[in-house]
Protein backbone atom coordinates (compact mmCIF):
# COMPACT_ATOMS: atom_id res chain seq x y z
CA UNK A 1 0.00 0.00 0.00
CA UNK A 2 1.37 3.34 -1.04
CA UNK A 3 1.81 5.78 1.83
CA UNK A 4 0.24 9.21 1.54
CA UNK A 5 2.44 12.25 1.18
CA UNK A 6 2.43 14.25 4.42
CA UNK A 7 4.54 16.99 5.93
CA UNK A 8 5.79 14.43 8.50
CA UNK A 9 7.03 12.13 5.75
CA UNK A 10 8.67 15.04 3.98
CA UNK A 11 10.36 16.08 7.24
CA UNK A 12 11.52 12.50 7.93
CA UNK A 13 13.03 12.20 4.45
CA UNK A 14 15.18 15.28 5.00
CA UNK A 15 18.73 14.76 6.21
CA UNK A 16 19.47 15.30 9.90
CA UNK A 17 21.64 18.31 9.08
CA UNK A 18 18.83 19.83 6.98
CA UNK A 19 16.31 19.23 9.78
CA UNK A 20 18.57 20.82 12.37
CA UNK A 21 19.27 23.72 10.02
CA UNK A 22 15.54 24.19 9.35
CA UNK A 23 14.64 24.10 13.04
CA UNK A 24 17.40 26.37 14.27
CA UNK A 25 16.96 28.60 11.21
CA UNK A 26 13.27 29.10 12.01
CA UNK A 27 14.01 29.91 15.65
CA UNK A 28 16.84 32.23 14.65
CA UNK A 29 14.56 33.92 12.08
CA UNK A 30 11.96 34.55 14.79
CA UNK A 31 14.63 35.85 17.14
CA UNK A 32 15.91 38.08 14.34
CA UNK A 33 12.38 39.37 13.72
CA UNK A 34 11.98 39.93 17.45
CA UNK A 35 15.24 41.85 17.52
CA UNK A 36 14.26 43.92 14.48
CA UNK A 37 10.83 44.73 15.91
CA UNK A 38 12.38 45.69 19.24
CA UNK A 39 14.84 47.93 17.44
CA UNK A 40 11.99 49.50 15.43
CA UNK A 41 9.87 50.17 18.53
CA UNK A 42 12.90 51.57 20.35
CA UNK A 43 13.43 53.91 17.40
CA UNK A 44 9.77 55.06 17.65
CA UNK A 45 10.13 55.62 21.39
CA UNK A 46 13.34 57.52 20.77
CA UNK A 47 11.59 59.70 18.17
CA UNK A 48 8.78 60.45 20.64
CA UNK A 49 11.27 61.27 23.37
CA UNK A 50 13.19 63.52 21.00
CA UNK A 51 9.96 65.27 20.05
CA UNK A 52 9.13 65.74 23.71
CA UNK A 53 12.63 67.00 24.43
CA UNK A 54 13.06 69.22 21.40
CA UNK A 55 9.51 70.62 20.95
CA UNK A 56 7.15 69.90 23.84
CA UNK A 57 9.70 70.68 26.50
CA UNK A 58 10.86 73.80 24.63
CA UNK A 59 7.24 75.03 24.33
CA UNK A 60 6.57 74.27 28.00
CA UNK A 61 9.72 76.14 28.99
CA UNK A 62 8.80 79.17 26.85
CA UNK A 63 5.21 79.20 28.19
CA UNK A 64 6.53 78.93 31.72
CA UNK A 65 8.82 81.94 31.08
CA UNK A 66 5.84 83.95 29.80
CA UNK A 67 3.72 82.90 32.80
CA UNK A 68 6.42 83.67 35.37
CA UNK A 69 7.44 87.00 33.85
CA UNK A 70 3.79 88.01 33.42
CA UNK A 71 3.14 87.36 37.11
CA UNK A 72 6.34 89.23 37.97
CA UNK A 73 5.16 92.19 35.91
CA UNK A 74 1.78 92.10 37.70
CA UNK A 75 3.54 92.36 41.07
CA UNK A 76 5.75 95.17 39.71
CA UNK A 77 2.66 97.09 38.50
CA UNK A 78 1.09 96.86 41.96
CA UNK A 79 4.34 98.07 43.51
CA UNK A 80 4.33 101.05 41.15
CA UNK A 81 0.91 102.02 42.42
CA UNK A 82 1.78 101.88 46.11
CA UNK A 83 5.44 103.03 45.86
CA UNK A 84 6.13 106.77 45.75
CA UNK A 85 9.89 106.62 45.63
CA UNK A 86 11.18 107.72 42.17
CA UNK A 87 14.29 105.53 42.39
CA UNK A 88 12.24 102.49 43.26
CA UNK A 89 9.95 103.32 40.35
CA UNK A 90 12.91 103.40 37.97
CA UNK A 91 14.04 100.00 39.30
CA UNK A 92 10.57 98.58 38.80
CA UNK A 93 10.36 100.03 35.26
CA UNK A 94 13.76 98.42 34.44
CA UNK A 95 12.60 95.07 35.87
CA UNK A 96 9.37 95.24 33.87
CA UNK A 97 11.34 96.08 30.72
CA UNK A 98 13.68 93.11 31.27
CA UNK A 99 10.68 90.81 31.76
CA UNK A 100 9.13 92.22 28.59
CA UNK A 101 12.24 91.32 26.60
CA UNK A 102 12.17 87.81 28.10
CA UNK A 103 8.53 87.44 27.03
CA UNK A 104 9.45 88.66 23.51
CA UNK A 105 12.19 86.03 23.33
CA UNK A 106 9.82 83.31 24.58
CA UNK A 107 7.22 84.31 21.97
CA UNK A 108 9.90 84.07 19.25
CA UNK A 109 10.63 80.55 20.46
CA UNK A 110 6.94 79.55 20.48
CA UNK A 111 5.97 80.77 17.00
CA UNK A 112 7.77 78.00 14.97
CA UNK A 113 6.77 75.32 17.51
CA UNK A 114 2.99 75.82 17.13
CA UNK A 115 1.72 73.86 14.13
CA UNK A 116 -2.08 73.52 14.49
CA UNK A 117 -4.46 76.34 13.61
CA UNK A 118 -5.94 76.37 17.11
CA UNK A 119 -2.51 76.79 18.67
CA UNK A 120 -1.60 79.60 16.30
CA UNK A 121 -4.97 81.36 16.93
CA UNK A 122 -4.48 81.26 20.70
CA UNK A 123 -0.90 82.50 20.27
CA UNK A 124 -2.14 85.44 18.13
CA UNK A 125 -4.77 86.29 20.76
CA UNK A 126 -2.06 86.21 23.43
CA UNK A 127 0.16 88.49 21.38
CA UNK A 128 -2.80 90.87 20.72
CA UNK A 129 -3.67 91.13 24.44
CA UNK A 130 -0.01 91.55 25.29
CA UNK A 131 0.38 94.32 22.71
CA UNK A 132 -2.52 96.28 24.21
CA UNK A 133 -1.14 95.61 27.68
CA UNK A 134 2.32 96.86 26.74
CA UNK A 135 0.79 99.97 25.11
CA UNK A 136 -1.35 100.67 28.18
CA UNK A 137 1.61 100.10 30.52
CA UNK A 138 3.75 102.47 28.47
CA UNK A 139 0.99 105.12 28.89
CA UNK A 140 0.99 104.55 32.64
CA UNK A 141 4.74 104.97 32.70
CA UNK A 142 4.50 108.21 30.77
CA UNK A 143 1.96 109.57 33.26
CA UNK A 144 4.15 108.55 36.19
CA UNK A 145 7.19 110.19 34.67
CA UNK A 146 5.21 113.38 34.12
CA UNK A 147 4.14 113.39 37.75
CA UNK A 148 0.48 112.53 37.17
CA UNK A 149 0.37 109.71 39.64
CA UNK A 150 -3.37 109.79 40.20
CA UNK A 151 -4.11 109.57 36.50
CA UNK A 152 -1.50 106.87 36.17
CA UNK A 153 -3.00 104.93 39.08
CA UNK A 154 -6.48 105.27 37.66
CA UNK A 155 -5.41 104.10 34.17
CA UNK A 156 -3.43 101.24 35.68
CA UNK A 157 -6.41 100.07 37.68
CA UNK A 158 -9.01 100.56 34.97
CA UNK A 159 -7.07 99.53 31.85
CA UNK A 160 -3.65 98.01 32.42
CA UNK A 161 -4.44 95.51 35.16
CA UNK A 162 -7.51 94.11 33.37
CA UNK A 163 -5.36 93.69 30.25
CA UNK A 164 -2.75 91.94 32.40
CA UNK A 165 -5.42 89.59 33.78
CA UNK A 166 -6.54 88.83 30.23
CA UNK A 167 -2.91 88.17 29.29
CA UNK A 168 -2.58 85.72 32.18
CA UNK A 169 -5.77 83.97 31.07
CA UNK A 170 -4.33 83.56 27.57
CA UNK A 171 -1.11 82.17 29.05
CA UNK A 172 -3.16 79.70 31.10
CA UNK A 173 -4.98 78.56 27.95
CA UNK A 174 -1.72 77.95 26.12
CA UNK A 175 -0.37 76.14 29.19
CA UNK A 176 -3.41 73.85 29.17
CA UNK A 177 -2.84 73.10 25.49
CA UNK A 178 0.80 72.27 26.22
CA UNK A 179 -0.18 70.09 29.20
CA UNK A 180 -2.63 68.17 27.01
CA UNK A 181 0.06 67.76 24.35
CA UNK A 182 2.49 66.37 26.91
CA UNK A 183 -0.19 63.97 28.17
CA UNK A 184 -0.84 62.83 24.57
CA UNK A 185 2.88 62.37 23.95
CA UNK A 186 3.22 60.27 27.11
CA UNK A 187 0.19 58.22 26.13
CA UNK A 188 1.61 57.66 22.62
CA UNK A 189 4.96 56.59 24.08
CA UNK A 190 3.22 54.19 26.46
CA UNK A 191 1.12 52.81 23.59
CA UNK A 192 4.28 52.12 21.58
CA UNK A 193 5.87 50.45 24.59
CA UNK A 194 2.76 48.32 25.22
CA UNK A 195 2.55 47.27 21.55
CA UNK A 196 6.25 46.39 21.48
CA UNK A 197 5.90 44.31 24.62
CA UNK A 198 2.88 42.47 23.21
CA UNK A 199 4.62 41.72 19.92
CA UNK A 200 7.76 40.65 21.76
CA UNK A 201 5.71 38.26 23.89
CA UNK A 202 3.97 36.85 20.78
CA UNK A 203 7.23 36.35 18.87
CA UNK A 204 8.95 34.90 21.94
CA UNK A 205 6.08 32.46 22.45
CA UNK A 206 6.24 31.50 18.73
CA UNK A 207 9.99 30.98 18.97
CA UNK A 208 9.57 28.81 22.08
CA UNK A 209 6.73 26.76 20.55
CA UNK A 210 8.44 26.28 17.18
CA UNK A 211 11.80 25.56 18.85
CA UNK A 212 10.18 22.96 21.11
CA UNK A 213 8.28 21.44 18.18
CA UNK A 214 11.38 21.15 15.99
CA UNK A 215 13.44 19.82 18.90
CA UNK A 216 10.80 17.15 19.64
CA UNK A 217 10.38 16.30 15.97
CA UNK A 218 14.12 16.09 15.23
CA UNK A 219 14.80 14.05 18.38
CA UNK A 220 11.95 11.66 17.54
CA UNK A 221 13.07 11.30 13.91
CA UNK A 222 16.60 10.41 15.10
CA UNK A 223 16.03 8.31 18.23
CA UNK A 224 13.31 6.04 16.80
CA UNK A 225 15.38 4.77 13.82
CA UNK A 226 18.46 4.54 16.05
CA UNK A 227 16.52 2.39 18.51
CA UNK A 228 15.48 0.18 15.60
CA UNK A 229 19.13 0.01 14.44
CA UNK A 230 20.22 -0.95 17.98
CA UNK A 231 17.62 -3.71 18.07
CA UNK A 232 18.83 -4.96 14.69
CA UNK A 233 22.47 -4.94 15.84
CA UNK A 234 21.59 -6.82 19.05
CA UNK A 235 19.64 -9.44 17.09
CA UNK A 236 22.52 -9.89 14.64
CA UNK A 237 24.93 -10.11 17.60
CA UNK A 238 22.86 -13.05 18.93
CA UNK A 239 23.49 -14.78 15.59
CA UNK A 240 19.98 -14.50 14.16
CA UNK A 241 20.10 -13.34 10.55
CA UNK A 242 16.52 -14.17 9.59
CA UNK A 243 14.40 -11.12 10.50
CA UNK A 244 13.55 -8.37 7.96
CA UNK A 245 14.89 -4.82 8.30
CA UNK A 246 12.69 -1.99 7.00
CA UNK A 247 14.09 1.48 6.24
CA UNK A 248 11.19 3.85 5.67
CA UNK A 249 13.11 7.13 5.37
CA UNK A 250 15.84 8.44 3.10
CA UNK A 251 17.84 10.31 5.76
CA UNK A 252 21.00 9.21 7.56
CA UNK A 253 19.12 6.81 9.85
CA UNK A 254 17.36 5.29 6.83
CA UNK A 255 20.71 4.83 5.15
CA UNK A 256 21.99 3.26 8.38
CA UNK A 257 19.14 0.72 8.40
CA UNK A 258 19.67 -0.04 4.72
CA UNK A 259 23.40 -0.49 5.43
CA UNK A 260 22.49 -2.88 8.28
CA UNK A 261 20.20 -4.73 5.87
CA UNK A 262 23.05 -5.02 3.35
CA UNK A 263 25.40 -6.11 6.12
CA UNK A 264 22.91 -8.77 7.19
CA UNK A 265 22.65 -10.02 3.60
CA UNK A 266 26.42 -10.18 3.24
CA UNK A 267 26.81 -11.90 6.63
CA UNK A 268 24.20 -14.46 5.63
CA UNK A 269 26.01 -15.03 2.32
CA UNK A 270 29.31 -15.33 4.17
CA UNK A 271 27.80 -17.83 6.60
CA UNK A 272 26.44 -19.90 3.72
CA UNK A 273 29.82 -19.80 2.00
CA UNK A 274 31.67 -20.69 5.20
CA UNK A 275 29.31 -23.59 5.86
CA UNK A 276 29.83 -25.02 2.39
CA UNK A 277 33.58 -24.30 2.50
CA UNK A 278 34.04 -25.87 5.94
CA UNK A 279 32.36 -29.06 4.83
CA UNK A 280 34.53 -29.13 1.71
CA UNK A 281 37.64 -28.41 3.79
CA UNK A 282 36.78 -31.21 6.20
CA UNK A 283 36.51 -33.72 3.32
CA UNK A 284 39.64 -32.42 1.59
CA UNK A 285 41.59 -32.49 4.85
CA UNK A 286 40.93 -36.24 5.21
CA UNK A 287 42.14 -36.87 1.67
CA UNK A 288 45.22 -34.70 2.23
CA UNK A 289 46.08 -36.61 5.40
CA UNK A 290 45.96 -39.94 3.54
CA UNK A 291 48.06 -38.59 0.64
CA UNK A 292 50.60 -37.08 3.03
CA UNK A 293 51.13 -40.51 4.64
CA UNK A 294 52.04 -42.09 1.27
CA UNK A 295 54.17 -39.10 0.33
CA UNK A 296 56.05 -39.35 3.62
CA UNK A 297 57.16 -42.96 2.97
CA UNK A 298 58.31 -42.17 -0.60
CA UNK A 299 60.15 -39.06 0.60
CA UNK A 300 62.09 -41.11 3.18
CA UNK A 301 63.23 -43.57 0.45
CA UNK A 302 64.36 -40.66 -1.74
CA UNK A 303 66.28 -39.16 1.19
CA UNK A 304 68.26 -42.40 1.67
CA UNK A 305 69.22 -42.47 -2.04
CA UNK A 306 70.32 -38.87 -1.94
CA UNK A 307 72.55 -39.55 1.08
CA UNK A 308 74.46 -42.23 -0.87
CA UNK A 309 74.79 -39.91 -3.90
CA UNK A 310 76.04 -37.11 -1.71
CA UNK A 311 78.80 -39.35 -0.23
CA UNK A 312 80.04 -40.34 -3.74
CA UNK A 313 80.01 -36.73 -4.92
CA UNK A 314 82.05 -35.67 -1.89
CA UNK A 315 84.81 -38.22 -2.76
CA UNK A 316 84.87 -37.08 -6.42
CA UNK A 317 84.95 -33.43 -5.34
CA UNK A 318 87.96 -34.14 -3.08
CA UNK A 319 89.93 -35.76 -5.95
CA UNK A 320 89.15 -33.00 -8.46
CA UNK A 321 89.97 -30.36 -5.90
CA UNK A 322 93.43 -31.94 -5.32
CA UNK A 323 94.10 -31.93 -9.11
CA UNK A 324 93.02 -28.34 -9.30
CA UNK A 325 95.40 -27.41 -6.45
CA UNK A 326 98.34 -29.13 -8.24
CA UNK A 327 97.53 -27.37 -11.53
CA UNK A 328 97.27 -24.07 -9.68
CA UNK A 329 100.72 -24.60 -8.08
CA UNK A 330 102.26 -25.48 -11.49
CA UNK A 331 100.65 -22.39 -12.95
CA UNK A 332 102.15 -20.31 -10.15
CA UNK A 333 105.66 -21.79 -10.78
CA UNK A 334 105.37 -21.13 -14.55
CA UNK A 335 104.18 -17.61 -13.81
CA UNK A 336 107.21 -17.09 -11.50
CA UNK A 337 109.58 -18.34 -14.24
CA UNK A 338 107.91 -16.05 -16.75
CA UNK A 339 108.38 -13.13 -14.40
CA UNK A 340 112.08 -14.00 -13.90
CA UNK A 341 112.60 -14.29 -17.69
CA UNK A 342 110.82 -11.00 -18.22
CA UNK A 343 113.00 -9.33 -15.62
CA UNK A 344 116.13 -10.80 -17.36
CA UNK A 345 114.92 -9.45 -20.69
CA UNK A 346 114.37 -6.05 -19.09
CA UNK A 347 117.91 -6.11 -17.61
CA UNK A 348 119.44 -7.07 -21.01
CA UNK A 349 117.45 -4.33 -22.70
CA UNK A 350 118.79 -1.92 -20.09
CA UNK A 351 122.37 -3.14 -20.72
CA UNK A 352 121.97 -2.67 -24.51
CA UNK A 353 120.59 0.79 -23.91
CA UNK A 354 123.48 1.60 -21.55
CA UNK A 355 126.07 0.33 -24.08
CA UNK A 356 124.49 2.47 -26.75
CA UNK A 357 124.66 5.47 -24.40
CA UNK A 358 128.35 4.72 -23.66
CA UNK A 359 129.11 4.45 -27.41
CA UNK A 360 127.39 7.77 -28.01
CA UNK A 361 129.33 9.36 -25.10
CA UNK A 362 132.61 7.95 -26.49
CA UNK A 363 131.87 9.45 -29.88
CA UNK A 364 131.20 12.80 -28.23
CA UNK A 365 134.47 12.57 -26.28
CA UNK A 366 136.35 11.77 -29.50
CA UNK A 367 134.83 14.82 -31.08
CA UNK A 368 135.82 16.92 -28.06
CA UNK A 369 139.42 15.58 -28.22
CA UNK A 370 139.55 16.51 -31.92
CA UNK A 371 138.47 20.00 -30.94
CA UNK A 372 141.18 20.13 -28.25
CA UNK A 373 143.79 18.92 -30.83
CA UNK A 374 142.74 21.67 -33.16
CA UNK A 375 142.93 24.24 -30.38
CA UNK A 376 146.48 22.97 -29.46
CA UNK A 377 147.54 23.21 -33.10
CA UNK A 378 146.24 26.77 -33.37
CA UNK A 379 147.87 27.64 -30.04
CA UNK A 380 151.23 26.29 -31.38
CA UNK A 381 150.90 28.46 -34.47
CA UNK A 382 150.05 31.52 -32.38
CA UNK A 383 153.05 30.83 -30.08
CA UNK A 384 155.28 30.53 -33.14
CA UNK A 385 154.00 33.82 -34.46
CA UNK A 386 154.52 35.42 -31.06
CA UNK A 387 158.15 34.19 -30.96
CA UNK A 388 158.77 35.62 -34.40
CA UNK A 389 157.34 38.94 -33.30
CA UNK A 390 159.40 38.88 -30.11
CA UNK A 391 162.59 38.25 -32.13
CA UNK A 392 161.76 41.24 -34.25
CA UNK A 393 161.24 43.33 -31.15
CA UNK A 394 164.81 42.67 -30.04
CA UNK A 395 165.78 43.24 -26.43
CA UNK A 396 162.22 44.37 -25.42
CA UNK A 397 160.69 41.12 -26.71
CA UNK A 398 163.04 38.66 -25.00
CA UNK A 399 160.73 38.06 -22.06
CA UNK A 400 157.74 37.69 -24.33
CA UNK A 401 159.73 35.28 -26.50
CA UNK A 402 160.43 33.09 -23.44
CA UNK A 403 156.69 33.00 -22.57
CA UNK A 404 155.77 32.25 -26.20
CA UNK A 405 158.26 29.40 -26.21
CA UNK A 406 156.69 27.91 -23.07
CA UNK A 407 153.23 28.25 -24.53
CA UNK A 408 154.36 26.57 -27.72
CA UNK A 409 155.89 23.73 -25.67
CA UNK A 410 152.57 23.29 -23.74
CA UNK A 411 150.57 23.37 -26.96
CA UNK A 412 152.75 20.65 -28.47
CA UNK A 413 152.37 18.46 -25.37
CA UNK A 414 148.59 19.07 -25.36
CA UNK A 415 148.33 18.07 -28.98
CA UNK A 416 150.34 14.93 -28.31
CA UNK A 417 148.14 14.05 -25.32
CA UNK A 418 144.99 14.71 -27.34
CA UNK A 419 146.15 12.38 -30.11
CA UNK A 420 146.90 9.64 -27.55
CA UNK A 421 143.47 10.10 -25.86
CA UNK A 422 141.76 10.00 -29.27
CA UNK A 423 143.51 6.73 -30.08
CA UNK A 424 142.38 5.20 -26.76
CA UNK A 425 138.82 6.44 -27.16
CA UNK A 426 138.55 5.09 -30.69
CA UNK A 427 139.67 1.70 -29.39
CA UNK A 428 137.12 1.94 -26.56
CA UNK A 429 134.35 2.90 -29.00
CA UNK A 430 135.17 -0.10 -31.12
CA UNK A 431 134.99 -2.43 -28.11
CA UNK A 432 131.77 -0.76 -26.86
CA UNK A 433 130.18 -1.27 -30.26
CA UNK A 434 131.21 -4.92 -30.20
CA UNK A 435 129.76 -5.31 -26.64
CA UNK A 436 126.53 -3.57 -27.70
CA UNK A 437 126.11 -6.02 -30.55
CA UNK A 438 126.55 -8.95 -28.21
CA UNK A 439 124.15 -7.43 -25.66
CA UNK A 440 121.58 -6.91 -28.43
CA UNK A 441 121.92 -10.56 -29.43
CA UNK A 442 121.46 -11.55 -25.77
CA UNK A 443 118.36 -9.31 -25.54
CA UNK A 444 116.85 -10.97 -28.62
CA UNK A 445 117.49 -14.38 -27.11
CA UNK A 446 115.92 -13.28 -23.78
CA UNK A 447 112.81 -12.01 -25.61
CA UNK A 448 112.43 -15.38 -27.27
CA UNK A 449 112.86 -17.11 -23.88
CA UNK A 450 110.25 -14.76 -22.31
CA UNK A 451 107.79 -15.47 -25.14
CA UNK A 452 108.23 -19.22 -24.73
CA UNK A 453 107.82 -19.04 -20.94
CA UNK A 454 104.73 -16.87 -21.40
CA UNK A 455 103.17 -19.45 -23.73
CA UNK A 456 103.89 -22.15 -21.18
CA UNK A 457 102.39 -19.96 -18.46
CA UNK A 458 99.25 -19.37 -20.53
CA UNK A 459 98.82 -23.09 -21.15
CA UNK A 460 99.29 -23.86 -17.43
CA UNK A 461 96.81 -21.07 -16.60
CA UNK A 462 94.24 -22.61 -18.92
CA UNK A 463 94.82 -26.01 -17.37
CA UNK A 464 94.49 -24.53 -13.85
CA UNK A 465 91.34 -22.60 -14.83
CA UNK A 466 89.78 -25.71 -16.34
CA UNK A 467 90.64 -27.71 -13.23
CA UNK A 468 89.21 -24.92 -11.06
CA UNK A 469 86.03 -24.83 -13.09
CA UNK A 470 85.73 -28.60 -12.79
CA UNK A 471 86.30 -28.40 -9.06
CA UNK A 472 83.77 -25.57 -8.80
CA UNK A 473 81.20 -27.45 -10.89
CA UNK A 474 81.63 -30.63 -8.88
CA UNK A 475 81.44 -28.61 -5.67
CA UNK A 476 78.22 -26.97 -6.90
CA UNK A 477 76.83 -30.38 -7.80
CA UNK A 478 77.87 -31.61 -4.37
CA UNK A 479 76.18 -28.61 -2.72
CA UNK A 480 73.11 -29.17 -4.86
CA UNK A 481 72.99 -32.82 -3.84
CA UNK A 482 73.49 -31.81 -0.21
CA UNK A 483 70.76 -29.22 -0.52
CA UNK A 484 68.51 -31.77 -2.20
CA UNK A 485 69.24 -34.09 0.70
CA UNK A 486 68.42 -31.37 3.20
CA UNK A 487 65.32 -30.36 1.25
CA UNK A 488 64.24 -33.96 1.09
CA UNK A 489 64.74 -34.31 4.83
CA UNK A 490 62.80 -31.07 5.32
CA UNK A 491 60.13 -32.28 2.94
CA UNK A 492 59.85 -35.44 4.93
CA UNK A 493 59.46 -33.41 8.10
CA UNK A 494 57.01 -31.08 6.34
CA UNK A 495 55.02 -34.02 5.06
CA UNK A 496 54.73 -35.28 8.60
CA UNK A 497 53.78 -31.81 9.77
CA UNK A 498 51.33 -31.47 6.86
CA UNK A 499 49.75 -34.75 7.87
CA UNK A 500 49.42 -33.48 11.43
CA UNK A 501 48.15 -30.12 10.11
CA UNK A 502 45.64 -31.86 7.86
CA UNK A 503 44.32 -33.72 10.88
CA UNK A 504 44.20 -30.49 12.86
CA UNK A 505 42.53 -28.74 9.92
CA UNK A 506 39.93 -31.47 9.78
CA UNK A 507 39.27 -30.94 13.49
CA UNK A 508 39.10 -27.17 12.97
CA UNK A 509 36.74 -27.65 10.02
CA UNK A 510 34.40 -29.62 12.28
CA UNK A 511 34.74 -26.85 14.92
CA UNK A 512 34.07 -24.22 12.23
CA UNK A 513 30.93 -26.00 11.12
CA UNK A 514 29.79 -26.00 14.73
CA UNK A 515 30.66 -22.30 15.16
CA UNK A 516 28.83 -21.29 11.97
CA UNK A 517 25.88 -23.30 13.15
CA UNK A 518 25.29 -20.57 15.75
CA UNK A 519 23.98 -18.28 12.98
CA UNK A 520 20.37 -18.83 11.93
CA UNK A 521 19.28 -18.11 8.36
CA UNK A 522 15.87 -17.90 6.78
CA UNK A 523 16.30 -21.27 5.05
CA UNK A 524 17.14 -22.82 8.44
CA UNK A 525 13.70 -21.80 9.68
CA UNK A 526 12.12 -23.32 6.53
CA UNK A 527 14.04 -26.58 7.10
CA UNK A 528 12.91 -26.72 10.72
CA UNK A 529 9.30 -26.15 9.67
CA UNK A 530 9.59 -28.91 7.06
CA UNK A 531 11.16 -31.25 9.63
CA UNK A 532 8.61 -30.32 12.30
CA UNK A 533 11.35 -29.05 14.62
CA UNK A 534 10.42 -26.61 17.43
CA UNK A 535 11.19 -22.94 16.66
CA UNK A 536 14.33 -21.27 18.02
CA UNK A 537 14.46 -18.03 19.97
CA UNK A 538 11.96 -15.32 19.25
CA UNK A 539 12.84 -11.87 18.04
CA UNK A 540 15.13 -13.14 15.28
CA UNK A 541 15.67 -10.88 12.27
CA UNK A 542 14.53 -12.56 9.08
CA UNK A 543 16.78 -11.96 6.09
CA UNK A 544 14.73 -10.84 3.07
ABEGO torsion letter per residue (X at the ends): XBBBBBAAAAAAABBAAAAAAAAAAAAAAAAAAAAAAAAAAAAAAAAAAAAAAAAAAAAAAAAAAAAAAAAAAAAAAAAAAABABAAAAAAAAAAAAAAAAAAAAAAAAAAAABABAAAAAAAAAAAAAAAAAAAAAAAAAAAAAAGBAAAAAAAAAAAAAAAAAAAAAAAAAAAAAAAAAAAAAAAAAAAAAAAAAAAAAAAAAAAAAAAAAAAAAAAAAAAAAAAAAAAAAAAAAAGBAABBBBBABABAAAAAAAAAAAAAAAAAAAAAAAAAAAAAAAAAAAAAAAAAAAAAAAAAAAAAAAAAAAAAAAAAAAAAAAAAAAAAAAAAAAAAAAAAAAAAAAAAAAAAAAAAAAAAAAAAAAAAAAAAAAAAAAAAAAAAAAAAAAAAAEAAAAAAAAAAAAAAAAAAAAAAAAAAAAAAAAAAAAAAAAAAAAAAAAAAAAAAAAAAAAAAAAAAAAAAAAAAAAAAAAAAAAAAAAAAAAAAAAAAAAAAAAAAAAAAAAAAAAAAAAAAAABBBAAAAAAAAAAGBBBBBBGBBBBX
